[in-house]
């Protein structure tokens, strides 16, 4: 290998070597270095190629700056230090710019860029649509343009006031604030926000939104008879909820592989709690499900599929039509007293408690994650509670 030849310039301490083949203009490209004493040692550092804009005068000026700093005890004193300081300054400027951007980025931008994609992917269509509606109608108009880090409890009060003025229920206001809280949680998880969640400092409206009405046996009989007049299997869908305690979504998600006719059991794979559980068929439910299985195509997978065999996402309108025809809701203005499809599941639990079934057993059948969710039915068994205390008389 040929020895590298270094040539001096007219500037002391500045040297160069020529590239074997590459040209800069009509002259060979030149690579400049500087040589100087630093802390008693000779130090040589590369400056760069002429083709990259480096001139001998530039190298000399740089050398003069480093020598002057060394003499005055200032920094940088070497080219390496100068590069490191420049990189550190660039990093600091970048961090400051990111901090400025974070201070200015609006709630709307966080929603669009970070929350919306995750919510669409991870939530059910029904849940996402409800959140999107709350965001569009109430959240964005109140805080959408405010910098994300600057949203305060006072700003969230604006959401509450706007919804209250339009007679939105306390439960809807709770849901709106819960949506805002989730946006801040997502931002924290993604390390784009590190402050306090403003929802934590906001007073949440309290409400008992639990439905308290359940059907009498006569009302249930009237409803089932009316539902039989419709097609779409709405009668059997209602029967499964009334006598097995399943939620609407759990029923519509049922597949034939989930029905165990030999052991009279139904497997609920996708429950609200996220945990699978079993429900148990009454003789009537089993008999009618067996009839539906025989009349369904052998290739069918969904138990209560639509006309095309695909999964339904809503209870057929025949249910609400039947409730209206029977005038079950005619004299009730309190929504908790109105009969809806979920009333059937509520009736299932109420009837069990009235017949002496322990609350713990009812909780398991209902798929409740805590016994507290089942305790609302305790008042339906006053005789059982009275008998429990009576044992003290012995």
C-alpha positions as YAML, in Angstrom:
chain: A
units: angstrom
residues:
- id: 1
  name: UNK
  ca: [0.00, 0.00, 0.00]
- id: 2
  name: UNK
  ca: [1.37, 3.42, -0.99]
- id: 3
  name: UNK
  ca: [2.30, 5.76, 1.85]
- id: 4
  name: UNK
  ca: [-0.08, 8.70, 2.33]
- id: 5
  name: UNK
  ca: [1.62, 11.96, 1.41]
- id: 6
  name: UNK
  ca: [0.71, 15.04, 3.45]
- id: 7
  name: UNK
  ca: [1.42, 18.55, 2.22]
- id: 8
  name: UNK
  ca: [1.64, 21.81, 4.15]
- id: 9
  name: UNK
  ca: [-0.43, 24.90, 3.40]
- id: 10
  name: UNK
  ca: [0.57, 28.51, 3.94]
- id: 11
  name: UNK
  ca: [-1.35, 28.31, 7.22]
- id: 12
  name: UNK
  ca: [0.72, 26.87, 10.09]
- id: 13
  name: UNK
  ca: [-0.78, 23.66, 11.47]
- id: 14
  name: UNK
  ca: [-3.02, 23.05, 8.45]
- id: 15
  name: UNK
  ca: [-2.13, 20.16, 6.13]
- id: 16
  name: UNK
  ca: [-3.85, 18.21, 3.39]
- id: 17
  name: UNK
  ca: [-3.63, 15.07, 1.29]
- id: 18
  name: UNK
  ca: [-4.95, 14.59, -2.21]
- id: 19
  name: UNK
  ca: [-7.47, 11.93, -3.26]
- id: 20
  name: UNK
  ca: [-5.99, 9.41, -5.69]
- id: 21
  name: UNK
  ca: [-8.79, 9.73, -8.28]
- id: 22
  name: UNK
  ca: [-11.53, 12.12, -7.19]
- id: 23
  name: UNK
  ca: [-11.48, 15.66, -8.51]
- id: 24
  name: UNK
  ca: [-12.73, 18.94, -7.09]
- id: 25
  name: UNK
  ca: [-13.06, 21.12, -10.13]
- id: 26
  name: UNK
  ca: [-9.95, 20.44, -12.20]
- id: 27
  name: UNK
  ca: [-7.78, 19.83, -9.14]
- id: 28
  name: UNK
  ca: [-7.59, 16.64, -7.05]
- id: 29
  name: UNK
  ca: [-9.93, 16.68, -4.08]
- id: 30
  name: UNK
  ca: [-8.08, 17.66, -0.90]
- id: 31
  name: UNK
  ca: [-8.58, 16.43, 2.66]
- id: 32
  name: UNK
  ca: [-7.62, 18.96, 5.34]
- id: 33
  name: UNK
  ca: [-6.49, 18.37, 8.91]
- id: 34
  name: UNK
  ca: [-5.27, 20.56, 11.74]
- id: 35
  name: UNK
  ca: [-2.36, 19.78, 14.11]
- id: 36
  name: UNK
  ca: [-1.78, 21.50, 17.42]
- id: 37
  name: UNK
  ca: [-0.62, 21.03, 21.01]
- id: 38
  name: UNK
  ca: [-3.27, 20.20, 23.62]
- id: 39
  name: UNK
  ca: [-2.33, 19.53, 27.21]
- id: 40
  name: UNK
  ca: [1.25, 18.89, 26.21]
- id: 41
  name: UNK
  ca: [0.40, 16.38, 23.49]
- id: 42
  name: UNK
  ca: [0.39, 16.78, 19.71]
- id: 43
  name: UNK
  ca: [-3.15, 16.33, 18.40]
- id: 44
  name: UNK
  ca: [-4.25, 15.94, 14.78]
- id: 45
  name: UNK
  ca: [-7.94, 16.15, 13.86]
- id: 46
  name: UNK
  ca: [-9.72, 15.90, 10.53]
- id: 47
  name: UNK
  ca: [-11.59, 18.94, 9.19]
- id: 48
  name: UNK
  ca: [-12.94, 17.60, 5.89]
- id: 49
  name: UNK
  ca: [-12.82, 17.51, 2.09]
- id: 50
  name: UNK
  ca: [-12.58, 20.48, -0.19]
- id: 51
  name: UNK
  ca: [-15.48, 18.96, -2.15]
- id: 52
  name: UNK
  ca: [-17.57, 19.41, 1.00]
- id: 53
  name: UNK
  ca: [-16.78, 23.11, 1.15]
- id: 54
  name: UNK
  ca: [-13.70, 23.06, 3.40]
- id: 55
  name: UNK
  ca: [-11.02, 25.66, 2.55]
- id: 56
  name: UNK
  ca: [-7.52, 26.08, 4.06]
- id: 57
  name: UNK
  ca: [-8.59, 29.42, 5.55]
- id: 58
  name: UNK
  ca: [-11.56, 27.70, 7.27]
- id: 59
  name: UNK
  ca: [-9.26, 25.12, 8.83]
- id: 60
  name: UNK
  ca: [-6.88, 27.87, 9.96]
- id: 61
  name: UNK
  ca: [-9.70, 29.88, 11.53]
- id: 62
  name: UNK
  ca: [-10.92, 26.78, 13.34]
- id: 63
  name: UNK
  ca: [-7.40, 26.07, 14.62]
- id: 64
  name: UNK
  ca: [-7.09, 29.65, 15.84]
- id: 65
  name: UNK
  ca: [-10.41, 29.38, 17.71]
- id: 66
  name: UNK
  ca: [-9.36, 26.20, 19.50]
- id: 67
  name: UNK
  ca: [-5.95, 27.63, 20.48]
- id: 68
  name: UNK
  ca: [-7.57, 30.83, 21.78]
- id: 69
  name: UNK
  ca: [-10.07, 28.86, 23.86]
- id: 70
  name: UNK
  ca: [-7.28, 26.72, 25.30]
- id: 71
  name: UNK
  ca: [-5.30, 29.81, 26.27]
- id: 72
  name: UNK
  ca: [-8.37, 31.39, 27.95]
- id: 73
  name: UNK
  ca: [-9.56, 28.18, 29.62]
- id: 74
  name: UNK
  ca: [-12.77, 28.14, 27.56]
- id: 75
  name: UNK
  ca: [-14.38, 25.37, 25.55]
- id: 76
  name: UNK
  ca: [-14.29, 23.81, 23.04]
- id: 77
  name: UNK
  ca: [-10.55, 23.21, 22.97]
- id: 78
  name: UNK
  ca: [-10.55, 20.32, 20.50]
- id: 79
  name: UNK
  ca: [-12.45, 19.64, 17.31]
- id: 80
  name: UNK
  ca: [-14.03, 16.58, 18.96]
- id: 81
  name: UNK
  ca: [-15.32, 18.74, 21.80]
- id: 82
  name: UNK
  ca: [-16.67, 21.24, 19.30]
- id: 83
  name: UNK
  ca: [-18.62, 18.52, 17.49]
- id: 84
  name: UNK
  ca: [-19.94, 17.06, 20.74]
- id: 85
  name: UNK
  ca: [-21.05, 20.50, 21.95]
- id: 86
  name: UNK
  ca: [-22.76, 21.18, 18.61]
- id: 87
  name: UNK
  ca: [-24.58, 17.84, 18.80]
- id: 88
  name: UNK
  ca: [-25.62, 18.53, 22.41]
- id: 89
  name: UNK
  ca: [-26.91, 21.96, 21.44]
- id: 90
  name: UNK
  ca: [-28.83, 20.48, 18.51]
- id: 91
  name: UNK
  ca: [-30.34, 17.85, 20.79]
- id: 92
  name: UNK
  ca: [-31.33, 20.50, 23.33]
- id: 93
  name: UNK
  ca: [-32.93, 22.62, 20.62]
- id: 94
  name: UNK
  ca: [-34.81, 19.60, 19.36]
- id: 95
  name: UNK
  ca: [-36.07, 18.80, 22.86]
- id: 96
  name: UNK
  ca: [-37.13, 22.41, 23.34]
- id: 97
  name: UNK
  ca: [-38.95, 22.31, 20.02]
- id: 98
  name: UNK
  ca: [-40.70, 19.09, 21.03]
- id: 99
  name: UNK
  ca: [-41.63, 20.65, 24.37]
- id: 100
  name: UNK
  ca: [-43.02, 23.72, 22.59]
- id: 101
  name: UNK
  ca: [-45.01, 21.50, 20.27]
- id: 102
  name: UNK
  ca: [-46.37, 19.44, 23.17]
- id: 103
  name: UNK
  ca: [-47.37, 22.64, 24.91]
- id: 104
  name: UNK
  ca: [-49.24, 23.77, 21.79]
- id: 105
  name: UNK
  ca: [-50.73, 20.49, 20.49]
- id: 106
  name: UNK
  ca: [-54.50, 20.60, 20.88]
- id: 107
  name: UNK
  ca: [-56.89, 18.05, 22.35]
- id: 108
  name: UNK
  ca: [-58.33, 17.57, 18.84]
- id: 109
  name: UNK
  ca: [-54.90, 16.65, 17.47]
- id: 110
  name: UNK
  ca: [-54.26, 14.11, 20.23]
- id: 111
  name: UNK
  ca: [-57.70, 12.61, 19.58]
- id: 112
  name: UNK
  ca: [-57.19, 12.32, 15.81]
- id: 113
  name: UNK
  ca: [-53.57, 11.16, 15.80]
- id: 114
  name: UNK
  ca: [-53.43, 8.88, 18.81]
- id: 115
  name: UNK
  ca: [-56.77, 8.08, 20.45]
- id: 116
  name: UNK
  ca: [-59.04, 7.53, 17.46]
- id: 117
  name: UNK
  ca: [-56.86, 4.86, 15.74]
- id: 118
  name: UNK
  ca: [-56.58, 2.82, 18.95]
- id: 119
  name: UNK
  ca: [-60.24, 3.15, 19.88]
- id: 120
  name: UNK
  ca: [-61.40, 2.09, 16.41]
- id: 121
  name: UNK
  ca: [-59.18, -0.98, 16.58]
- id: 122
  name: UNK
  ca: [-59.70, -2.07, 20.18]
- id: 123
  name: UNK
  ca: [-63.31, -1.14, 20.94]
- id: 124
  name: UNK
  ca: [-66.57, -2.56, 19.65]
- id: 125
  name: UNK
  ca: [-68.24, -0.63, 16.87]
- id: 126
  name: UNK
  ca: [-71.07, 0.35, 19.19]
- id: 127
  name: UNK
  ca: [-68.73, 1.69, 21.89]
- id: 128
  name: UNK
  ca: [-66.58, 3.58, 19.42]
- id: 129
  name: UNK
  ca: [-69.56, 5.19, 17.69]
- id: 130
  name: UNK
  ca: [-70.91, 6.37, 21.03]
- id: 131
  name: UNK
  ca: [-67.55, 7.89, 22.00]
- id: 132
  name: UNK
  ca: [-67.17, 9.51, 18.59]
- id: 133
  name: UNK
  ca: [-70.63, 11.05, 18.92]
- id: 134
  name: UNK
  ca: [-69.83, 12.43, 22.39]
- id: 135
  name: UNK
  ca: [-66.55, 13.82, 21.08]
- id: 136
  name: UNK
  ca: [-68.14, 15.46, 18.04]
- id: 137
  name: UNK
  ca: [-71.16, 16.94, 19.84]
- id: 138
  name: UNK
  ca: [-69.81, 17.87, 23.27]
- id: 139
  name: UNK
  ca: [-66.10, 17.27, 23.89]
- id: 140
  name: UNK
  ca: [-64.52, 18.88, 20.83]
- id: 141
  name: UNK
  ca: [-66.68, 22.04, 20.87]
- id: 142
  name: UNK
  ca: [-65.67, 22.63, 24.52]
- id: 143
  name: UNK
  ca: [-61.97, 21.68, 24.63]
- id: 144
  name: UNK
  ca: [-60.94, 20.62, 21.12]
- id: 145
  name: UNK
  ca: [-58.87, 23.73, 20.34]
- id: 146
  name: UNK
  ca: [-57.31, 24.05, 23.81]
- id: 147
  name: UNK
  ca: [-53.69, 22.84, 24.16]
- id: 148
  name: UNK
  ca: [-53.83, 19.30, 25.52]
- id: 149
  name: UNK
  ca: [-51.60, 20.11, 28.50]
- id: 150
  name: UNK
  ca: [-53.68, 23.16, 29.38]
- id: 151
  name: UNK
  ca: [-57.14, 21.56, 29.65]
- id: 152
  name: UNK
  ca: [-58.37, 22.22, 33.19]
- id: 153
  name: UNK
  ca: [-61.26, 21.02, 35.36]
- id: 154
  name: UNK
  ca: [-62.89, 24.39, 34.61]
- id: 155
  name: UNK
  ca: [-62.85, 23.54, 30.90]
- id: 156
  name: UNK
  ca: [-64.43, 20.17, 31.62]
- id: 157
  name: UNK
  ca: [-67.20, 21.92, 33.53]
- id: 158
  name: UNK
  ca: [-68.13, 23.47, 30.20]
- id: 159
  name: UNK
  ca: [-68.87, 19.98, 28.85]
- id: 160
  name: UNK
  ca: [-71.06, 19.22, 31.85]
- id: 161
  name: UNK
  ca: [-72.95, 22.52, 31.58]
- id: 162
  name: UNK
  ca: [-73.53, 22.20, 27.83]
- id: 163
  name: UNK
  ca: [-74.89, 18.68, 28.18]
- id: 164
  name: UNK
  ca: [-77.06, 19.58, 31.17]
- id: 165
  name: UNK
  ca: [-78.55, 22.55, 29.33]
- id: 166
  name: UNK
  ca: [-79.60, 20.16, 26.56]
- id: 167
  name: UNK
  ca: [-81.16, 17.79, 29.11]
- id: 168
  name: UNK
  ca: [-78.59, 15.05, 28.62]
- id: 169
  name: UNK
  ca: [-78.71, 12.46, 31.41]
- id: 170
  name: UNK
  ca: [-76.11, 12.33, 34.18]
- id: 171
  name: UNK
  ca: [-75.06, 8.93, 32.79]
- id: 172
  name: UNK
  ca: [-74.27, 10.50, 29.40]
- id: 173
  name: UNK
  ca: [-72.21, 13.19, 31.12]
- id: 174
  name: UNK
  ca: [-70.37, 10.47, 33.02]
- id: 175
  name: UNK
  ca: [-69.64, 8.69, 29.75]
- id: 176
  name: UNK
  ca: [-68.33, 11.89, 28.13]
- id: 177
  name: UNK
  ca: [-65.94, 12.58, 31.02]
- id: 178
  name: UNK
  ca: [-64.87, 8.94, 31.05]
- id: 179
  name: UNK
  ca: [-63.99, 9.28, 27.36]
- id: 180
  name: UNK
  ca: [-61.86, 12.35, 28.10]
- id: 181
  name: UNK
  ca: [-60.16, 10.45, 30.92]
- id: 182
  name: UNK
  ca: [-59.28, 7.61, 28.54]
- id: 183
  name: UNK
  ca: [-57.72, 10.05, 26.06]
- id: 184
  name: UNK
  ca: [-55.37, 11.33, 28.78]
- id: 185
  name: UNK
  ca: [-54.55, 7.78, 29.86]
- id: 186
  name: UNK
  ca: [-53.62, 6.85, 26.29]
- id: 187
  name: UNK
  ca: [-51.47, 9.97, 26.00]
- id: 188
  name: UNK
  ca: [-49.64, 9.02, 29.20]
- id: 189
  name: UNK
  ca: [-49.08, 5.46, 28.02]
- id: 190
  name: UNK
  ca: [-47.56, 6.81, 24.79]
- id: 191
  name: UNK
  ca: [-45.30, 9.22, 26.74]
- id: 192
  name: UNK
  ca: [-46.74, 12.28, 25.02]
- id: 193
  name: UNK
  ca: [-48.25, 13.64, 28.24]
- id: 194
  name: UNK
  ca: [-46.95, 13.53, 31.80]
- id: 195
  name: UNK
  ca: [-49.22, 15.85, 33.77]
- id: 196
  name: UNK
  ca: [-52.25, 15.20, 35.95]
- id: 197
  name: UNK
  ca: [-55.42, 13.91, 34.36]
- id: 198
  name: UNK
  ca: [-57.87, 16.87, 34.64]
- id: 199
  name: UNK
  ca: [-60.83, 14.50, 34.94]
- id: 200
  name: UNK
  ca: [-59.51, 13.38, 38.33]
- id: 201
  name: UNK
  ca: [-60.16, 16.89, 39.66]
- id: 202
  name: UNK
  ca: [-63.62, 17.16, 38.10]
- id: 203
  name: UNK
  ca: [-66.79, 16.34, 40.02]
- id: 204
  name: UNK
  ca: [-68.56, 13.50, 38.26]
- id: 205
  name: UNK
  ca: [-72.38, 13.58, 38.32]
- id: 206
  name: UNK
  ca: [-73.76, 10.76, 40.42]
- id: 207
  name: UNK
  ca: [-76.70, 8.78, 39.20]
- id: 208
  name: UNK
  ca: [-78.33, 5.43, 39.71]
- id: 209
  name: UNK
  ca: [-78.89, 4.35, 36.14]
- id: 210
  name: UNK
  ca: [-79.69, 0.75, 37.00]
- id: 211
  name: UNK
  ca: [-82.98, -0.54, 35.71]
- id: 212
  name: UNK
  ca: [-85.35, -1.46, 38.51]
- id: 213
  name: UNK
  ca: [-88.31, -2.88, 36.63]
- id: 214
  name: UNK
  ca: [-88.78, -6.55, 35.94]
- id: 215
  name: UNK
  ca: [-91.67, -8.41, 34.35]
- id: 216
  name: UNK
  ca: [-94.36, -10.29, 36.16]
- id: 217
  name: UNK
  ca: [-95.02, -13.82, 34.95]
- id: 218
  name: UNK
  ca: [-98.20, -12.60, 33.27]
- id: 219
  name: UNK
  ca: [-96.35, -9.77, 31.47]
- id: 220
  name: UNK
  ca: [-93.63, -12.17, 30.36]
- id: 221
  name: UNK
  ca: [-96.23, -14.58, 29.00]
- id: 222
  name: UNK
  ca: [-97.98, -11.77, 27.07]
- id: 223
  name: UNK
  ca: [-94.70, -10.59, 25.61]
- id: 224
  name: UNK
  ca: [-93.57, -14.06, 24.50]
- id: 225
  name: UNK
  ca: [-96.96, -14.75, 22.91]
- id: 226
  name: UNK
  ca: [-96.75, -11.48, 20.99]
- id: 227
  name: UNK
  ca: [-93.17, -12.18, 19.85]
- id: 228
  name: UNK
  ca: [-94.27, -15.54, 18.43]
- id: 229
  name: UNK
  ca: [-96.25, -13.66, 15.79]
- id: 230
  name: UNK
  ca: [-93.00, -12.36, 14.26]
- id: 231
  name: UNK
  ca: [-90.37, -14.11, 12.23]
- id: 232
  name: UNK
  ca: [-86.62, -13.50, 12.80]
- id: 233
  name: UNK
  ca: [-86.48, -15.83, 15.84]
- id: 234
  name: UNK
  ca: [-87.09, -12.89, 18.18]
- id: 235
  name: UNK
  ca: [-89.29, -15.08, 20.37]
- id: 236
  name: UNK
  ca: [-86.46, -17.56, 20.99]
- id: 237
  name: UNK
  ca: [-83.90, -14.77, 21.42]
- id: 238
  name: UNK
  ca: [-86.10, -13.29, 24.16]
- id: 239
  name: UNK
  ca: [-86.66, -16.71, 25.71]
- id: 240
  name: UNK
  ca: [-82.90, -17.28, 26.05]
- id: 241
  name: UNK
  ca: [-82.47, -13.95, 27.83]
- id: 242
  name: UNK
  ca: [-85.48, -14.43, 30.08]
- id: 243
  name: UNK
  ca: [-84.68, -17.99, 31.21]
- id: 244
  name: UNK
  ca: [-80.87, -18.11, 30.86]
- id: 245
  name: UNK
  ca: [-79.95, -14.55, 31.84]
- id: 246
  name: UNK
  ca: [-77.89, -13.71, 28.74]
- id: 247
  name: UNK
  ca: [-77.19, -10.19, 27.54]
- id: 248
  name: UNK
  ca: [-78.25, -9.19, 24.02]
- id: 249
  name: UNK
  ca: [-74.69, -9.19, 22.70]
- id: 250
  name: UNK
  ca: [-73.99, -12.58, 24.26]
- id: 251
  name: UNK
  ca: [-77.03, -14.07, 22.55]
- id: 252
  name: UNK
  ca: [-76.28, -12.58, 19.14]
- id: 253
  name: UNK
  ca: [-72.68, -13.87, 19.34]
- id: 254
  name: UNK
  ca: [-73.72, -17.45, 20.08]
- id: 255
  name: UNK
  ca: [-72.50, -20.15, 17.71]
- id: 256
  name: UNK
  ca: [-73.87, -23.67, 17.49]
- id: 257
  name: UNK
  ca: [-70.61, -25.04, 18.86]
- id: 258
  name: UNK
  ca: [-71.44, -23.16, 22.09]
- id: 259
  name: UNK
  ca: [-74.68, -25.11, 22.65]
- id: 260
  name: UNK
  ca: [-74.13, -28.32, 24.63]
- id: 261
  name: UNK
  ca: [-77.44, -30.17, 24.30]
- id: 262
  name: UNK
  ca: [-76.11, -33.23, 26.16]
- id: 263
  name: UNK
  ca: [-75.41, -31.26, 29.33]
- id: 264
  name: UNK
  ca: [-78.06, -28.53, 28.89]
- id: 265
  name: UNK
  ca: [-75.37, -25.82, 28.89]
- id: 266
  name: UNK
  ca: [-74.57, -22.73, 26.86]
- id: 267
  name: UNK
  ca: [-71.00, -21.42, 26.68]
- id: 268
  name: UNK
  ca: [-70.71, -17.63, 26.61]
- id: 269
  name: UNK
  ca: [-67.28, -17.01, 25.09]
- id: 270
  name: UNK
  ca: [-67.45, -13.22, 24.89]
- id: 271
  name: UNK
  ca: [-69.00, -11.80, 28.05]
- id: 272
  name: UNK
  ca: [-68.97, -8.18, 29.19]
- id: 273
  name: UNK
  ca: [-66.41, -8.99, 31.90]
- id: 274
  name: UNK
  ca: [-64.10, -10.58, 29.35]
- id: 275
  name: UNK
  ca: [-64.36, -13.96, 31.09]
- id: 276
  name: UNK
  ca: [-66.14, -16.97, 29.63]
- id: 277
  name: UNK
  ca: [-68.97, -18.54, 31.65]
- id: 278
  name: UNK
  ca: [-71.72, -21.14, 31.30]
- id: 279
  name: UNK
  ca: [-75.48, -20.65, 31.31]
- id: 280
  name: UNK
  ca: [-77.98, -23.46, 31.76]
- id: 281
  name: UNK
  ca: [-80.97, -24.22, 29.55]
- id: 282
  name: UNK
  ca: [-84.45, -24.82, 30.87]
- id: 283
  name: UNK
  ca: [-86.39, -27.63, 29.20]
- id: 284
  name: UNK
  ca: [-88.32, -25.15, 27.08]
- id: 285
  name: UNK
  ca: [-85.21, -23.31, 25.93]
- id: 286
  name: UNK
  ca: [-83.49, -26.60, 25.07]
- id: 287
  name: UNK
  ca: [-86.53, -27.90, 23.18]
- id: 288
  name: UNK
  ca: [-86.86, -24.77, 21.07]
- id: 289
  name: UNK
  ca: [-83.14, -24.50, 20.38]
- id: 290
  name: UNK
  ca: [-83.12, -28.13, 19.22]
- id: 291
  name: UNK
  ca: [-85.97, -27.27, 16.87]
- id: 292
  name: UNK
  ca: [-84.05, -24.29, 15.49]
- id: 293
  name: UNK
  ca: [-80.95, -26.44, 15.01]
- id: 294
  name: UNK
  ca: [-82.92, -28.97, 12.96]
- id: 295
  name: UNK
  ca: [-84.44, -26.28, 10.75]
- id: 296
  name: UNK
  ca: [-81.14, -24.44, 10.21]
- id: 297
  name: UNK
  ca: [-78.68, -25.29, 7.43]
- id: 298
  name: UNK
  ca: [-76.04, -27.77, 8.59]
- id: 299
  name: UNK
  ca: [-73.36, -25.29, 7.55]
- id: 300
  name: UNK
  ca: [-74.78, -22.54, 9.78]
- id: 301
  name: UNK
  ca: [-72.44, -21.36, 12.52]
- id: 302
  name: UNK
  ca: [-74.35, -18.45, 14.06]
- id: 303
  name: UNK
  ca: [-77.34, -19.50, 16.15]
- id: 304
  name: UNK
  ca: [-79.38, -16.35, 15.57]
- id: 305
  name: UNK
  ca: [-77.93, -15.13, 12.28]
- id: 306
  name: UNK
  ca: [-79.73, -12.76, 9.95]
- id: 307
  name: UNK
  ca: [-81.32, -13.71, 6.65]
- id: 308
  name: UNK
  ca: [-77.87, -14.00, 5.10]
- id: 309
  name: UNK
  ca: [-76.67, -16.19, 7.96]
- id: 310
  name: UNK
  ca: [-74.21, -13.57, 9.18]
- id: 311
  name: UNK
  ca: [-74.05, -12.23, 12.72]
- id: 312
  name: UNK
  ca: [-76.68, -9.72, 13.83]
- id: 313
  name: UNK
  ca: [-75.57, -6.65, 15.73]
- id: 314
  name: UNK
  ca: [-78.95, -5.45, 17.03]
- id: 315
  name: UNK
  ca: [-82.04, -7.04, 18.52]
- id: 316
  name: UNK
  ca: [-84.80, -7.18, 15.87]
- id: 317
  name: UNK
  ca: [-87.19, -4.23, 16.01]
- id: 318
  name: UNK
  ca: [-90.03, -6.68, 16.57]
- id: 319
  name: UNK
  ca: [-89.18, -6.55, 20.28]
- id: 320
  name: UNK
  ca: [-89.76, -2.81, 20.70]
- id: 321
  name: UNK
  ca: [-92.85, -3.03, 18.51]
- id: 322
  name: UNK
  ca: [-94.28, -5.71, 20.78]
- id: 323
  name: UNK
  ca: [-93.55, -3.70, 23.94]
- id: 324
  name: UNK
  ca: [-95.31, -0.71, 22.40]
- id: 325
  name: UNK
  ca: [-98.30, -2.78, 21.31]
- id: 326
  name: UNK
  ca: [-98.65, -4.22, 24.82]
- id: 327
  name: UNK
  ca: [-98.38, -0.68, 26.29]
- id: 328
  name: UNK
  ca: [-95.81, -1.79, 28.88]
- id: 329
  name: UNK
  ca: [-94.19, 1.66, 28.91]
- id: 330
  name: UNK
  ca: [-97.24, 3.82, 28.50]
- id: 331
  name: UNK
  ca: [-97.42, 5.09, 32.10]
- id: 332
  name: UNK
  ca: [-93.68, 5.26, 32.84]
- id: 333
  name: UNK
  ca: [-91.56, 8.39, 32.33]
- id: 334
  name: UNK
  ca: [-88.58, 7.13, 34.37]
- id: 335
  name: UNK
  ca: [-86.34, 5.31, 31.90]
- id: 336
  name: UNK
  ca: [-85.36, 2.84, 34.64]
- id: 337
  name: UNK
  ca: [-88.98, 1.70, 34.69]
- id: 338
  name: UNK
  ca: [-89.25, 1.21, 30.95]
- id: 339
  name: UNK
  ca: [-89.21, -2.26, 29.44]
- id: 340
  name: UNK
  ca: [-86.30, -2.81, 27.07]
- id: 341
  name: UNK
  ca: [-84.60, -6.01, 25.99]
- id: 342
  name: UNK
  ca: [-82.24, -5.89, 29.00]
- id: 343
  name: UNK
  ca: [-85.35, -6.06, 31.22]
- id: 344
  name: UNK
  ca: [-85.52, -9.78, 30.37]
- id: 345
  name: UNK
  ca: [-82.11, -10.44, 31.93]
- id: 346
  name: UNK
  ca: [-83.10, -8.30, 34.91]
- id: 347
  name: UNK
  ca: [-86.29, -10.36, 35.21]
- id: 348
  name: UNK
  ca: [-84.26, -13.61, 35.16]
- id: 349
  name: UNK
  ca: [-82.26, -12.47, 38.20]
- id: 350
  name: UNK
  ca: [-85.31, -11.06, 40.00]
- id: 351
  name: UNK
  ca: [-87.31, -14.27, 39.63]
- id: 352
  name: UNK
  ca: [-84.39, -16.37, 40.91]
- id: 353
  name: UNK
  ca: [-84.00, -14.23, 44.04]
- id: 354
  name: UNK
  ca: [-87.74, -14.27, 44.68]
- id: 355
  name: UNK
  ca: [-87.60, -18.07, 44.61]
- id: 356
  name: UNK
  ca: [-84.87, -18.17, 47.23]
- id: 357
  name: UNK
  ca: [-81.76, -18.56, 45.07]
- id: 358
  name: UNK
  ca: [-78.68, -17.27, 46.99]
- id: 359
  name: UNK
  ca: [-77.26, -13.99, 45.70]
- id: 360
  name: UNK
  ca: [-73.85, -15.62, 45.19]
- id: 361
  name: UNK
  ca: [-75.41, -18.19, 42.85]
- id: 362
  name: UNK
  ca: [-77.32, -15.48, 40.97]
- id: 363
  name: UNK
  ca: [-74.09, -13.49, 40.58]
- id: 364
  name: UNK
  ca: [-72.37, -16.50, 38.99]
- id: 365
  name: UNK
  ca: [-75.27, -17.14, 36.61]
- id: 366
  name: UNK
  ca: [-75.40, -13.47, 35.62]
- id: 367
  name: UNK
  ca: [-71.66, -13.25, 35.07]
- id: 368
  name: UNK
  ca: [-71.28, -10.36, 37.53]
- id: 369
  name: UNK
  ca: [-67.66, -9.58, 38.36]
- id: 370
  name: UNK
  ca: [-68.56, -8.56, 41.93]
- id: 371
  name: UNK
  ca: [-71.32, -9.53, 44.35]
- id: 372
  name: UNK
  ca: [-72.09, -5.83, 44.78]
- id: 373
  name: UNK
  ca: [-73.60, -5.84, 41.29]
- id: 374
  name: UNK
  ca: [-76.09, -8.48, 42.41]
- id: 375
  name: UNK
  ca: [-77.00, -6.91, 45.74]
- id: 376
  name: UNK
  ca: [-79.61, -4.69, 44.11]
- id: 377
  name: UNK
  ca: [-81.84, -7.78, 44.03]
- id: 378
  name: UNK
  ca: [-81.54, -8.45, 47.78]
- id: 379
  name: UNK
  ca: [-84.75, -6.54, 48.58]
- id: 380
  name: UNK
  ca: [-86.70, -9.09, 46.54]
- id: 381
  name: UNK
  ca: [-86.04, -11.76, 49.16]
- id: 382
  name: UNK
  ca: [-87.01, -10.07, 52.49]
- id: 383
  name: UNK
  ca: [-88.28, -13.35, 53.91]
- id: 384
  name: UNK
  ca: [-84.90, -14.98, 53.34]
- id: 385
  name: UNK
  ca: [-83.13, -12.11, 55.08]
- id: 386
  name: UNK
  ca: [-85.60, -12.20, 57.95]
- id: 387
  name: UNK
  ca: [-85.12, -15.96, 58.31]
- id: 388
  name: UNK
  ca: [-81.36, -15.50, 58.43]
- id: 389
  name: UNK
  ca: [-81.66, -13.18, 61.43]
- id: 390
  name: UNK
  ca: [-84.26, -15.44, 63.09]
- id: 391
  name: UNK
  ca: [-81.62, -18.12, 63.72]
- id: 392
  name: UNK
  ca: [-80.33, -15.89, 66.53]
- id: 393
  name: UNK
  ca: [-83.55, -16.59, 68.44]
- id: 394
  name: UNK
  ca: [-82.38, -20.18, 68.86]
...
